[in-house]
Amino acid sequence: MLILRTIINMKKIRKKSKQRELIYTLVKESKAHPSAIMIYDTLRKKMPTASMGNTYRNLKILVEEKRLNCREYEDGIEHYDAITAPHYHFICTQCNSIHDFDIPEQNQIIKIAQKKTKNTITDHTIQFYGVCEICKNK
């Protein structure tokens, strides 16, 4: 019985939260890599009683559960992404939009880097900068 309690205490068991699931859905459906404030503004339209504090707490939980990624870009603001698999980002230097994309070589980069160091590499980021199609066509 003591072992079972210890195992349960080691793993936090969180109740399902309607607000947390709505936040996850908002991020998943967004292609904009929204900030906490953007998420909160959208959330308030669907759930007027939502608070900024609860939004931050739920985002933290979703990141801890590895359902969302959180990254800070050149603007100094944390942005949330529901794509948790390795992928790269293109950031427009004119409108600051963030776009996801994959390249076949990305899975090899960690293996190559691992051979060059005695450290254990678990992840990496590469960001590409330039002008997006929309800004280019303006």
N, C-alpha and C positions, 0 to 999 in steps of 0.2 A: 504494500500500500504506500509506503514511504517513497519507494522508487517511482511509482506512478505519479505521485504528487510532484516529485522533483522534476520529472520529465514534463509535466504540464506547466510547471512554473518556469522552466527553461524556455519554452516556446510560448510566446504571447498569443493568446487566443482572443481575437477581436470579434466583437459582434458585427454583423453586416450593418452597414449604414447607408441609408437612402442617399444622403448627401454625398458620401464618398463615391458611391457607384455612379451618381450623376456627374461628379467631377471627372471620374475616369472616362465616362462616355464623352464628355465635352472635349477632353484632350484627345481621345482616340479619333473623334470625328473631325478634329481640327487639323489642318495642314500648316497652320501658322506657327507652331511651336510656341504656344501662348505662355505669357508670364502669369504669376499668381493673380495679379490685378486684373488681367484680361479674363482669366477664368472666373474670378469673383464677379466681375461685371456681367458676364454671361449667365452665371449661376443665379444671380439675384433676379434676373428676368423670369427664371423658371421656379425659383424658390426664394421668395422675398424675405424670408426670415433668416436666410444664410448670413453668417458673419465672416468677416475677414479672418479672424482668429481661427475659426473652425475650418475655413478653406485652407489656411496654411497647415494646420494639424493634419487634415486629411491628405493633403499633397505629400507631407512628410511620410505618412503611413504608406501611401501608394508607392513611394520611392523605396521605403524599407522593404516592402513586399515584392519589390522588383517588377511591379506592374507598370511603372513609369520611370523614365530617365529624367534627370535634372542636369542641365548644363548651362554654364554661364558663357556668353559670347562677348563680342567686343563692346556691346552696349552696357556691360556690367550688371545685367539683369538675369536672374535665373529663368530659364525657359524649360518647359516640360514637353516630353515626347513619349508617345505610347509605343513607339517602335523600340523594343528593347534589344533586338538582334543587332549585331554590328552593321553599321552603315555610316556613310559620310554625309556631310552637309555642305551645301553651296550657300554662301551668304552674299546677298546683293549689297554692294557698297553705296548704292544710291537710295534704295528704299528700305534697306535692312531686313528684307524678307529672307527666310531660311527655308531651303528646299532639301529634301532627302534624296539620296541616290546611292546606288550600289555599283561597285566595280568588281569584277571577278578576282582581281589580285588582292583585295582587302583581307581575305582569309589567310593568304600566304605571308602577309607583312609581319604578323605576330610570330610565326614560325621562323622567319628569317631573322627578326630581331632577337628572338630567344637564343638562336645559335651564336649571336654576337656578344651576349652578356651572360653572366652567371646569375643574374636576377631572374625572378619568376615574373613573367609578364602575363597579366590577366586581361588587359584591355588596352586600347589606344584610341586616339582621336586625331583626325586630320580634317581640317576645314579648308574649303576652297573659297576664294573671294573673287568677285568680278561684278559684272552688270547683268542682271536677269533679262530674260526675253521681253518682259513687259516694259521695263525701263529703256531697253535698247530700241524698242519700236516707238517710243514716245517722240 
